[in-house]
Amino acid sequence: MGNNALENVLKKVRETGTANKVMEKMMKEALTKEELKEVPLSGLKENPYQPRIEIKSEEVQELANSIQENGLLQPILVARFGKEYYIIAGHRRVEAHKLLGKENIKARIIRNVDDKTLASISLIENLQREDLDIIETAIAIKRYKEEFNKTLDEIGKELGKDKGWISKILSVLSLPQEIIDDIKNNKSTSDVNSLNRINNIAKLKKFSMLNFCPECQDIGDFQVWLYKNFLKNGRNWLRETIDKLKKQTKPKEVKDVEYKFTKNGATIKINKELSDEDKQLLEE
């Protein structure tokens, strides 16, 4: 980002519609309380609302080499509560400074923000990052939802996202752990719609997955099989396969069949399709 981290976040909010007017106002208020200074690394705390979960050691080493040669080009962004600083943006820069044996780091500090503002700014800032995978994003949104008792509508409006998108990305966390780990470790896909389709397979009550995956033992195995083949063959293959699956599991339409015959002066109705032989036996 540019010279001022929070201003750039706010600029992106305006340009992309990432948040509504209420969120923009909160960020403006935070911006007016900002200052730039060196802060001790020992005084930095993990942001409880930070979406980023894992930082690769090779990324930290690469950044440390750059800082060693060129200095810190962009201060980190932190929120101050008393004597403690909570990191909003810049976790890798902090780890790189630690690796270089430094005691302080240049930071832009915002003061006196409440938990909701801290969580909102952290979430929005990190959603702008291209390298944030969908599992990290989903976990951050889930925590934001639960921590502040937010509805999907409210989160969608604050982040400038459709309610359906919020629902779909949260559903990713219900996928088998093998899929979640692969996305986290390899950033294999960011296709929320396709992952949501795979997740929804679990809602089908009956289907013969053996016709598609003979080695699958349960729904989880089948979802992993779908996921691996989706990565290999693409979203069109996934859509077509799931469409075939739904057709296979769709119950057959029951036709209204009524057979009438008269016996001993009474008319009898049978709601069942009968063979000619059955009809003859009944009428005798």
C-alpha positions in Angstrom: 0.0 0.0 0.0 1.0 3.7 -0.2 2.5 6.0 2.4 -0.5 5.7 4.6 -1.9 2.2 5.2 -5.3 3.1 6.6 -5.9 5.9 4.0 -5.2 3.3 1.3 -7.7 0.9 2.8 -10.3 3.7 3.0 -9.6 4.6 -0.6 -10.2 1.0 -1.7 -13.4 0.9 0.3 -14.6 3.9 -1.7 -13.4 2.7 -5.0 -14.6 -0.9 -4.8 -17.6 -0.6 -2.5 -16.1 -3.0 0.0 -18.1 -1.5 2.9 -21.1 0.6 3.5 -21.3 4.2 4.8 -21.3 3.2 8.4 -18.1 1.2 8.0 -16.5 4.1 6.1 -17.4 6.5 8.9 -15.8 4.2 11.5 -12.6 4.0 9.5 -12.6 7.8 9.0 -12.8 8.2 12.8 -10.0 5.7 13.3 -7.9 7.6 10.7 -8.1 10.9 12.6 -6.5 9.2 15.7 -3.5 7.9 13.8 0.2 8.6 14.4 3.5 7.4 13.1 6.3 6.2 15.5 8.7 3.4 16.4 7.2 0.8 18.6 8.9 -2.1 20.5 8.4 -5.5 19.0 8.0 -6.8 22.5 4.9 -4.7 22.9 3.1 -6.0 19.8 0.2 -8.4 20.3 -1.5 -10.8 17.9 -4.7 -9.3 16.6 -7.6 -11.6 17.7 -9.5 -10.6 14.5 -6.6 -11.1 12.1 -7.7 -13.3 9.1 -4.2 -14.4 8.3 -3.4 -17.7 10.0 -0.2 -19.1 8.6 3.0 -17.2 7.5 5.5 -19.3 5.5 9.1 -19.1 6.8 10.4 -18.7 3.2 8.2 -15.6 2.8 9.6 -14.1 6.0 13.2 -14.8 5.0 12.7 -13.2 1.6 11.1 -10.1 3.2 13.9 -9.9 5.8 16.5 -9.9 3.0 14.7 -7.1 1.3 14.4 -5.0 4.6 18.1 -5.7 5.3 19.0 -4.3 1.9 16.4 -1.5 1.4 15.0 -0.8 4.8 11.3 -1.0 5.8 9.4 0.6 2.9 5.9 0.5 4.5 5.2 0.9 8.2 2.9 -1.7 9.8 -0.5 -0.7 11.0 -1.5 -1.2 14.6 -4.2 -0.3 17.1 -3.2 0.8 20.6 -5.0 -0.2 23.8 -3.1 1.2 26.8 0.5 0.2 26.4 -0.2 -2.7 24.1 -0.3 -2.6 20.3 -2.5 -5.0 18.2 -1.3 -5.7 14.7 -3.8 -4.9 12.0 -1.5 -5.2 9.0 2.1 -6.2 8.8 2.5 -9.6 10.5 5.2 -10.7 8.0 7.1 -7.4 8.4 7.1 -8.0 12.2 8.4 -11.6 11.8 11.1 -10.3 9.4 12.2 -7.7 11.9 12.4 -10.4 14.6 14.5 -12.6 12.3 16.9 -9.6 11.7 17.2 -9.2 15.5 15.7 -5.8 15.6 14.0 -4.4 18.7 11.7 -1.8 17.2 9.6 -1.3 14.1 8.0 1.7 12.5 4.3 1.7 12.8 1.2 3.8 12.1 -0.9 3.7 15.2 -4.6 4.2 15.6 -5.9 4.9 19.1 -9.1 4.3 21.1 -10.9 2.1 18.6 -13.3 -0.5 20.0 -13.3 -4.2 19.2 -15.8 -3.9 16.5 -13.8 -1.3 14.6 -10.6 -3.2 15.1 -12.2 -6.4 13.7 -13.8 -4.5 10.8 -10.7 -2.7 9.7 -8.6 -5.9 10.0 -11.1 -7.9 7.9 -11.4 -5.3 5.2 -7.7 -4.7 5.0 -7.0 -8.3 4.6 -9.8 -9.0 2.1 -7.8 -6.7 -0.2 -4.9 -9.0 -0.2 -4.6 -11.3 -3.2 -2.7 -13.9 -1.3 -5.3 -14.4 1.4 -6.8 -17.9 0.8 -10.5 -18.5 1.1 -10.1 -20.7 4.2 -8.4 -17.8 6.1 -11.2 -15.5 4.8 -13.9 -17.8 5.9 -12.5 -18.3 9.4 -12.2 -14.5 9.8 -15.8 -13.9 8.6 -17.1 -16.7 10.8 -15.4 -15.2 13.9 -16.6 -11.7 13.0 -20.2 -13.1 12.7 -20.1 -15.0 16.0 -18.1 -12.4 18.0 -20.5 -9.6 17.2 -23.7 -11.6 16.7 -23.9 -10.4 13.0 -26.4 -11.7 10.5 -25.3 -12.6 7.0 -27.1 -9.6 5.7 -25.2 -7.3 8.0 -21.9 -8.8 7.1 -22.7 -8.6 3.4 -23.5 -4.9 3.6 -20.5 -4.1 5.7 -18.1 -5.9 3.3 -19.9 -4.9 0.1 -20.6 -8.6 -0.6 -23.7 -10.4 -1.6 -25.4 -12.4 1.3 -25.2 -15.5 -0.9 -21.4 -15.1 -1.2 -21.1 -14.8 2.6 -23.1 -18.0 3.0 -21.1 -19.9 0.4 -17.7 -19.0 1.7 -18.8 -20.0 5.3 -19.9 -23.3 3.9 -16.4 -24.0 2.8 -15.5 -24.7 6.5 -17.8 -27.7 6.4 -15.8 -29.5 3.8 -13.7 -32.5 4.8 -10.4 -31.6 6.5 -8.4 -33.0 3.6 -9.8 -30.4 1.3 -9.4 -27.6 3.8 -5.8 -28.5 4.3 -5.0 -28.7 0.6 -6.5 -25.2 0.0 -4.5 -23.8 3.0 -1.2 -25.4 2.1 -1.4 -25.2 -1.7 -3.9 -22.3 -2.4 -5.3 -24.8 -4.9 -8.5 -22.9 -5.7 -10.5 -19.8 -4.7 -13.6 -20.9 -6.6 -16.2 -20.5 -3.9 -19.2 -21.5 -6.0 -17.6 -24.9 -7.0 -16.6 -25.6 -3.4 -20.1 -24.8 -2.3 -21.5 -27.3 -4.8 -19.1 -30.0 -3.4 -20.2 -29.1 0.1 -23.9 -29.4 -0.8 -23.5 -33.0 -1.9 -23.7 -33.9 1.8 -27.4 -32.7 1.8 -28.4 -35.4 -0.6 -30.0 -38.2 1.3 -29.6 -41.1 -1.1 -27.4 -41.6 -4.1 -25.2 -44.2 -5.5 -21.8 -42.7 -5.4 -20.3 -46.0 -6.4 -21.4 -45.3 -9.9 -18.9 -42.4 -9.9 -16.4 -43.4 -7.3 -16.2 -47.2 -6.6 -13.5 -46.8 -4.0 -15.5 -44.2 -1.9 -16.7 -45.4 1.5 -18.7 -42.4 2.6 -19.8 -38.8 1.7 -16.5 -37.3 2.8 -14.6 -39.6 0.5 -16.9 -38.7 -2.4 -16.5 -35.0 -1.7 -12.7 -35.4 -1.8 -13.0 -37.4 -5.0 -15.1 -34.6 -6.5 -12.6 -31.9 -5.3 -9.6 -33.6 -6.8 -11.3 -34.2 -10.1 -12.6 -30.6 -10.1 -9.0 -29.4 -9.8 -8.0 -31.6 -12.7 -11.0 -31.2 -15.0 -12.5 -27.8 -14.1 -15.8 -26.4 -13.0 -17.7 -27.5 -16.1 -16.9 -31.1 -15.3 -18.0 -30.6 -11.7 -21.3 -29.0 -12.7 -22.1 -31.8 -15.2 -21.2 -34.5 -12.8 -23.3 -33.1 -10.0 -26.2 -32.6 -12.5 -26.0 -36.3 -13.4 -25.9 -37.2 -9.7 -29.0 -35.1 -9.0 -30.9 -36.7 -11.9 -29.9 -40.2 -10.6 -31.2 -39.4 -7.1 -34.4 -37.7 -8.2 -37.4 -39.9 -7.1 -39.4 -41.3 -10.0 -42.6 -39.5 -10.6 -45.6 -41.5 -9.4 -48.5 -41.4 -11.8 -52.1 -41.3 -10.6 -53.5 -44.7 -11.6 -57.0 -45.8 -10.7 -58.7 -49.0 -11.7 -62.4 -49.4 -11.2 -64.5 -52.5 -11.3 -68.0 -53.5 -10.1 -68.6 -56.6 -8.0 -71.8 -57.6 -6.2 -73.3 -54.3 -7.0 -70.5 -52.3 -5.5 -67.9 -50.1 -7.3 -64.4 -50.8 -6.1 -61.5 -48.4 -6.8 -57.8 -49.5 -6.6 -55.1 -46.8 -6.8 -52.6 -49.1 -8.4 -51.6 -50.1 -11.9 -52.6 -53.8 -12.4 -51.7 -56.3 -15.0 -54.4 -57.8 -17.2 -54.1 -61.1 -15.2 -54.7 -59.3 -11.9 -57.7 -57.5 -13.3 -59.2 -60.8 -14.5 -58.7 -62.4 -11.0 -60.4 -59.4 -9.3 -63.4 -59.4 -11.6 -64.1 -63.2 -11.3 
